[in-house]
Amino acid sequence: MTSRHRPADVDQEATPEPHASLDELLGLPFSQPGLWTQALTHRSYAFEQGLTETNERLEFLGDAVLGVIITDLAFRRFPELSEGDLAKLRAATVKMSTLADVARGLGLGDLVRLGKGEEMSGGRDKPSILADGMEAVLGAVYLDKGLDFAQALIERLFWPRMDTYQRGGGDRDYKMQLQEQASRELGVAPEYRVWSQGPDHAKEFTATVFLRGEEYGGGRGRSKKEAEQQAAREAIDVLTARTGGDA
């Protein structure tokens, strides 16, 4: 796409040249400063300032660009993977938590333009805001520099995570993995039991996972999801050791 659209109603005077910082973070020379300001404009800020342009359209575009490039990268770099495994790798790479981690690594949260409410509620580190901002930035890279630049940037930022995931590390969905393995090896579904303790602002969750009524793993975390993921990860190791199946 060769569009050179410059948003007309983004207030570039409200912040001190955020695109200059993005230029440094991404190592790309930008030709459309207004586009980069738009990529950093959260809807909460636009609402307070009476603007109509936010980063949501760029987020939509960036999501599509990211999906195509990650799919192509996975297909080329991992010729041994089945369609199902390629889909899992892609899903793990483009999900919100991964995007948020990439954004944190870049320091993107410091540059996003937020409304006062989001600012006060810790919006600069909210996974949803960071992930959306990352996608918006990728959309802006595509519009400003073209597909080749976008592909080079995405490979630089996301390939290490793809490689780590495929080697067994990274932010895996252990609950899904356990469900598939337990169904395949034992013909059953995992059962989770979770309880919590502590005050509301500092709760700790404990999870235990059972297969055929037998305890296979346990985990703790600051959220129910985290505790269940840890329990599932432990259960996978136990199940693999007992059945000789593939983790």
C-alpha positions as a Markdown table, in Angstrom:
| # | Residue | x | y | z |
|---|---|---|---|---|
| 1 | Met | 0.0 | 0.0 | 0.0 |
| 2 | Thr | 1.4 | 3.4 | -0.9 |
| 3 | Ser | -1.0 | 5.7 | 0.9 |
| 4 | Arg | 0.5 | 8.8 | 2.4 |
| 5 | His | -2.5 | 9.9 | 4.4 |
| 6 | Arg | -1.8 | 12.4 | 7.2 |
| 7 | Pro | -4.4 | 12.6 | 9.9 |
| 8 | Ala | -5.8 | 16.1 | 9.8 |
| 9 | Asp | -7.2 | 16.4 | 13.4 |
| 10 | Val | -4.5 | 14.8 | 15.5 |
| 11 | Asp | -3.3 | 17.5 | 17.9 |
| 12 | Gln | 0.5 | 17.3 | 17.5 |
| 13 | Glu | 1.1 | 20.2 | 19.9 |
| 14 | Ala | -0.2 | 18.2 | 22.9 |
| 15 | Thr | 2.9 | 16.1 | 23.3 |
| 16 | Pro | 6.6 | 16.8 | 22.5 |
| 17 | Glu | 7.3 | 15.1 | 19.2 |
| 18 | Pro | 6.5 | 11.5 | 20.3 |
| 19 | His | 7.5 | 10.2 | 16.8 |
| 20 | Ala | 11.1 | 11.3 | 17.4 |
| 21 | Ser | 11.2 | 8.8 | 20.3 |
| 22 | Leu | 9.6 | 6.1 | 18.2 |
| 23 | Asp | 12.2 | 6.7 | 15.5 |
| 24 | Glu | 14.9 | 6.0 | 18.1 |
| 25 | Leu | 13.1 | 2.9 | 19.5 |
| 26 | Leu | 12.4 | 1.2 | 16.2 |
| 27 | Gly | 15.5 | 2.4 | 14.3 |
| 28 | Leu | 13.4 | 3.6 | 11.3 |
| 29 | Pro | 13.4 | 7.0 | 9.6 |
| 30 | Phe | 9.8 | 8.2 | 9.5 |
| 31 | Ser | 8.4 | 10.5 | 6.8 |
| 32 | Gln | 4.9 | 11.0 | 8.2 |
| 33 | Pro | 5.1 | 12.4 | 11.8 |
| 34 | Gly | 1.3 | 12.8 | 12.0 |
| 35 | Leu | 0.9 | 9.1 | 11.3 |
| 36 | Trp | 3.1 | 8.2 | 14.2 |
| 37 | Thr | 1.3 | 10.6 | 16.5 |
| 38 | Gln | -1.9 | 8.9 | 15.6 |
| 39 | Ala | -0.4 | 5.5 | 16.3 |
| 40 | Leu | 0.3 | 6.6 | 19.9 |
| 41 | Thr | -3.2 | 8.2 | 20.5 |
| 42 | His | -5.4 | 6.1 | 22.7 |
| 43 | Arg | -9.1 | 6.7 | 22.5 |
| 44 | Ser | -9.2 | 8.0 | 26.1 |
| 45 | Tyr | -6.8 | 10.8 | 25.1 |
| 46 | Ala | -8.7 | 11.5 | 21.9 |
| 47 | Phe | -12.0 | 11.7 | 23.9 |
| 48 | Glu | -10.6 | 14.2 | 26.4 |
| 49 | Gln | -9.1 | 16.4 | 23.7 |
| 50 | Gly | -12.1 | 16.3 | 21.4 |
| 51 | Leu | -10.2 | 14.5 | 18.6 |
| 52 | Thr | -11.7 | 12.0 | 16.2 |
| 53 | Glu | -8.5 | 10.2 | 15.1 |
| 54 | Thr | -7.3 | 7.4 | 17.5 |
| 55 | Asn | -4.9 | 4.5 | 16.9 |
| 56 | Glu | -7.8 | 2.0 | 16.5 |
| 57 | Arg | -7.8 | 2.0 | 12.6 |
| 58 | Leu | -4.0 | 1.5 | 12.6 |
| 59 | Glu | -4.4 | -1.2 | 15.2 |
| 60 | Phe | -6.8 | -3.0 | 12.8 |
| 61 | Leu | -4.3 | -2.7 | 10.0 |
| 62 | Gly | -1.3 | -3.7 | 12.1 |
| 63 | Asp | -3.1 | -6.8 | 13.3 |
| 64 | Ala | -3.5 | -8.0 | 9.7 |
| 65 | Val | 0.0 | -7.2 | 8.7 |
| 66 | Leu | 1.4 | -8.9 | 11.8 |
| 67 | Gly | -0.7 | -12.0 | 11.1 |
| 68 | Val | 0.4 | -12.4 | 7.5 |
| 69 | Ile | 4.1 | -11.9 | 8.3 |
| 70 | Ile | 4.1 | -14.2 | 11.3 |
| 71 | Thr | 2.3 | -16.9 | 9.3 |
| 72 | Asp | 4.8 | -16.6 | 6.5 |
| 73 | Leu | 7.7 | -16.7 | 8.9 |
| 74 | Ala | 6.4 | -19.8 | 10.7 |
| 75 | Phe | 5.7 | -21.5 | 7.4 |
| 76 | Arg | 9.2 | -20.9 | 6.1 |
| 77 | Arg | 11.3 | -21.4 | 9.2 |
| 78 | Phe | 9.5 | -24.6 | 10.5 |
| 79 | Pro | 8.8 | -26.8 | 7.5 |
| 80 | Glu | 8.4 | -29.9 | 9.7 |
| 81 | Leu | 5.3 | -28.4 | 11.6 |
| 82 | Ser | 1.8 | -29.6 | 10.8 |
| 83 | Glu | -1.0 | -27.1 | 10.1 |
| 84 | Gly | -2.2 | -27.5 | 13.7 |
| 85 | Asp | 1.2 | -26.8 | 15.2 |
| 86 | Leu | 1.7 | -23.8 | 12.9 |
| 87 | Ala | -1.6 | -22.4 | 14.1 |
| 88 | Lys | -0.6 | -22.8 | 17.7 |
| 89 | Leu | 2.7 | -21.1 | 17.1 |
| 90 | Arg | 1.0 | -18.2 | 15.3 |
| 91 | Ala | -1.6 | -17.8 | 18.0 |
| 92 | Ala | 1.1 | -17.8 | 20.8 |
| 93 | Thr | 3.1 | -15.2 | 18.9 |
| 94 | Val | 0.3 | -12.7 | 18.1 |
| 95 | Lys | -1.7 | -13.0 | 21.3 |
| 96 | Met | -2.1 | -10.0 | 23.7 |
| 97 | Ser | 0.4 | -11.0 | 26.3 |
| 98 | Thr | 3.2 | -11.5 | 23.7 |
| 99 | Leu | 2.4 | -8.1 | 22.0 |
| 100 | Ala | 2.4 | -6.4 | 25.4 |
| 101 | Asp | 5.8 | -7.9 | 26.3 |
| 102 | Val | 7.2 | -6.7 | 23.0 |
| 103 | Ala | 5.8 | -3.2 | 23.6 |
| 104 | Arg | 7.3 | -3.2 | 27.2 |
| 105 | Gly | 10.7 | -4.2 | 25.8 |
| 106 | Leu | 10.5 | -1.2 | 23.5 |
| 107 | Gly | 9.3 | 1.2 | 26.2 |
| 108 | Leu | 6.2 | 1.9 | 24.2 |
| 109 | Gly | 4.1 | 2.5 | 27.2 |
| 110 | Asp | 6.0 | 5.7 | 28.0 |
| 111 | Leu | 5.0 | 7.2 | 24.7 |
| 112 | Val | 1.3 | 6.3 | 24.4 |
| 113 | Arg | -1.0 | 9.3 | 24.8 |
| 114 | Leu | -3.6 | 8.5 | 27.4 |
| 115 | Gly | -6.5 | 10.2 | 29.1 |
| 116 | Lys | -6.1 | 11.2 | 32.7 |
| 117 | Gly | -8.3 | 8.4 | 33.9 |
| 118 | Glu | -6.3 | 5.7 | 32.1 |
| 119 | Glu | -3.1 | 7.4 | 33.3 |
| 120 | Met | -4.1 | 7.3 | 36.9 |
| 121 | Ser | -5.3 | 3.6 | 36.7 |
| 122 | Gly | -1.9 | 2.4 | 35.4 |
| 123 | Gly | -2.8 | 2.3 | 31.8 |
| 124 | Arg | 0.8 | 2.6 | 30.6 |
| 125 | Asp | 1.3 | -1.0 | 31.7 |
| 126 | Lys | -2.1 | -2.5 | 30.8 |
| 127 | Pro | -1.6 | -5.4 | 28.5 |
| 128 | Ser | -4.6 | -4.5 | 26.3 |
| 129 | Ile | -3.3 | -0.9 | 25.8 |
| 130 | Leu | 0.2 | -2.0 | 25.1 |
| 131 | Ala | -0.9 | -4.7 | 22.7 |
| 132 | Asp | -3.2 | -2.4 | 20.8 |
| 133 | Gly | -0.5 | 0.3 | 20.7 |
| 134 | Met | 2.0 | -2.2 | 19.3 |
| 135 | Glu | -0.3 | -3.3 | 16.6 |
| 136 | Ala | -1.0 | 0.4 | 15.7 |
| 137 | Val | 2.7 | 1.1 | 15.5 |
| 138 | Leu | 3.1 | -1.9 | 13.1 |
| 139 | Gly | 0.3 | -0.6 | 11.0 |
| 140 | Ala | 2.0 | 2.8 | 10.9 |
| 141 | Val | 5.3 | 1.2 | 9.8 |
| 142 | Tyr | 3.5 | -0.6 | 7.0 |
| 143 | Leu | 1.9 | 2.6 | 5.8 |
| 144 | Asp | 4.9 | 4.8 | 6.2 |
| 145 | Lys | 7.7 | 2.5 | 5.1 |
| 146 | Gly | 6.1 | -0.4 | 3.2 |
| 147 | Leu | 5.8 | -4.2 | 3.6 |
| 148 | Asp | 9.6 | -4.9 | 3.4 |
| 149 | Phe | 10.3 | -2.6 | 6.4 |
| 150 | Ala | 7.4 | -4.0 | 8.3 |
| 151 | Gln | 8.5 | -7.5 | 7.7 |
| 152 | Ala | 12.1 | -6.8 | 8.8 |
| 153 | Leu | 10.9 | -5.1 | 12.0 |
| 154 | Ile | 8.4 | -7.8 | 12.9 |
| 155 | Glu | 11.0 | -10.6 | 12.3 |
| 156 | Arg | 13.5 | -8.7 | 14.5 |
| 157 | Leu | 11.0 | -8.2 | 17.3 |
| 158 | Phe | 9.1 | -11.5 | 17.2 |
| 159 | Trp | 11.4 | -14.2 | 15.9 |
| 160 | Pro | 13.2 | -14.8 | 19.2 |
| 161 | Arg | 9.9 | -15.4 | 20.9 |
| 162 | Met | 8.8 | -17.8 | 18.1 |
| 163 | Asp | 12.0 | -19.7 | 18.4 |
| 164 | Thr | 11.8 | -19.9 | 22.2 |
| 165 | Tyr | 8.2 | -21.1 | 22.0 |
| 166 | Gln | 9.0 | -23.8 | 19.5 |
| 167 | Arg | 11.9 | -25.1 | 21.7 |
| 168 | Gly | 9.5 | -25.5 | 24.6 |
| 169 | Gly | 9.8 | -22.2 | 26.4 |
| 170 | Gly | 7.9 | -19.0 | 26.3 |
| 171 | Asp | 4.3 | -18.2 | 27.3 |
| 172 | Arg | 2.7 | -21.5 | 26.4 |
| 173 | Asp | -1.0 | -22.4 | 26.9 |
| 174 | Tyr | -0.3 | -25.4 | 29.2 |
| 175 | Lys | -4.0 | -25.9 | 30.0 |
| 176 | Met | -4.7 | -26.5 | 26.3 |
| 177 | Gln | -1.7 | -28.6 | 25.9 |
| 178 | Leu | -2.7 | -30.8 | 28.9 |
| 179 | Gln | -6.2 | -31.1 | 27.7 |
| 180 | Glu | -5.0 | -32.4 | 24.3 |
| 181 | Gln | -2.5 | -34.8 | 25.8 |
| 182 | Ala | -4.8 | -36.2 | 28.4 |
| 183 | Ser | -7.5 | -36.8 | 25.8 |
| 184 | Arg | -5.0 | -38.5 | 23.5 |
| 185 | Glu | -3.2 | -40.6 | 26.2 |
| 186 | Leu | -6.0 | -41.3 | 28.7 |
| 187 | Gly | -9.2 | -40.4 | 27.0 |
| 188 | Val | -10.2 | -38.0 | 29.8 |
| 189 | Ala | -10.4 | -34.2 | 30.4 |
| 190 | Pro | -8.5 | -32.5 | 33.2 |
| 191 | Glu | -10.4 | -31.3 | 36.3 |
| 192 | Tyr | -9.2 | -28.2 | 38.2 |
| 193 | Arg | -9.8 | -27.3 | 41.8 |
| 194 | Val | -8.9 | -23.8 | 42.8 |
| 195 | Trp | -9.0 | -21.9 | 46.0 |
| 196 | Ser | -7.7 | -18.5 | 47.2 |
| 197 | Gln | -6.5 | -16.9 | 50.4 |
| 198 | Gly | -5.5 | -13.4 | 51.5 |
| 199 | Pro | -7.1 | -10.0 | 51.2 |
| 200 | Asp | -8.7 | -8.8 | 47.9 |
| 201 | His | -5.7 | -6.6 | 47.0 |
| 202 | Ala | -3.2 | -9.4 | 47.5 |
| 203 | Lys | -4.9 | -12.7 | 46.9 |
| 204 | Glu | -2.9 | -15.9 | 46.2 |
| 205 | Phe | -4.6 | -18.7 | 44.2 |
| 206 | Thr | -3.7 | -22.4 | 44.5 |
| 207 | Ala | -4.8 | -24.9 | 41.9 |
| 208 | Thr | -4.7 | -28.6 | 41.7 |
| 209 | Val | -5.4 | -30.6 | 38.5 |
| 210 | Phe | -6.7 | -34.1 | 38.5 |
| 211 | Leu | -6.9 | -36.8 | 35.8 |
| 212 | Arg | -9.2 | -39.7 | 36.5 |
| 213 | Gly | -9.6 | -38.4 | 40.0 |
| 214 | Glu | -5.9 | -38.6 | 40.7 |
| 215 | Glu | -3.8 | -35.5 | 41.4 |
| 216 | Tyr | -1.3 | -34.8 | 38.7 |
| 217 | Gly | -0.1 | -31.3 | 39.4 |
| 218 | Gly | -0.4 | -28.2 | 41.5 |
| 219 | Gly | 0.4 | -24.5 | 41.1 |
| 220 | Arg | 0.2 | -21.1 | 42.7 |
| 221 | Gly | -0.2 | -17.6 | 41.4 |
| 222 | Arg | -1.6 | -14.1 | 41.8 |
| 223 | Ser | -4.5 | -15.1 | 39.5 |
| 224 | Lys | -6.6 | -18.2 | 39.0 |
| 225 | Lys | -5.3 | -18.4 | 35.4 |
| 226 | Glu | -1.7 | -18.3 | 36.5 |
| 227 | Ala | -2.2 | -21.0 | 39.2 |
| 228 | Glu | -4.0 | -23.3 | 36.7 |
| 229 | Gln | -1.3 | -22.8 | 34.1 |
| 230 | Gln | 1.4 | -23.8 | 36.6 |
| 231 | Ala | -0.6 | -26.8 | 37.7 |
| 232 | Ala | -1.1 | -27.9 | 34.1 |
| 233 | Arg | 2.6 | -27.5 | 33.3 |
| 234 | Glu | 3.4 | -29.8 | 36.2 |
| 235 | Ala | 0.8 | -32.3 | 35.2 |
| 236 | Ile | 2.2 | -32.5 | 31.7 |
| 237 | Asp | 5.5 | -33.6 | 33.0 |
| 238 | Val | 3.9 | -36.2 | 35.2 |
| 239 | Leu | 1.7 | -37.5 | 32.5 |
| 240 | Thr | 4.6 | -37.6 | 30.0 |
| 241 | Ala | 6.7 | -39.5 | 32.4 |
| 242 | Arg | 4.0 | -42.1 | 33.1 |
| 243 | Thr | 2.8 | -42.7 | 29.5 |
| 244 | Gly | 5.9 | -42.0 | 27.5 |
| 245 | Gly | 3.9 | -39.6 | 25.4 |
| 246 | Asp | 5.1 | -36.4 | 23.7 |
| 247 | Ala | 4.8 | -33.2 | 25.8 |
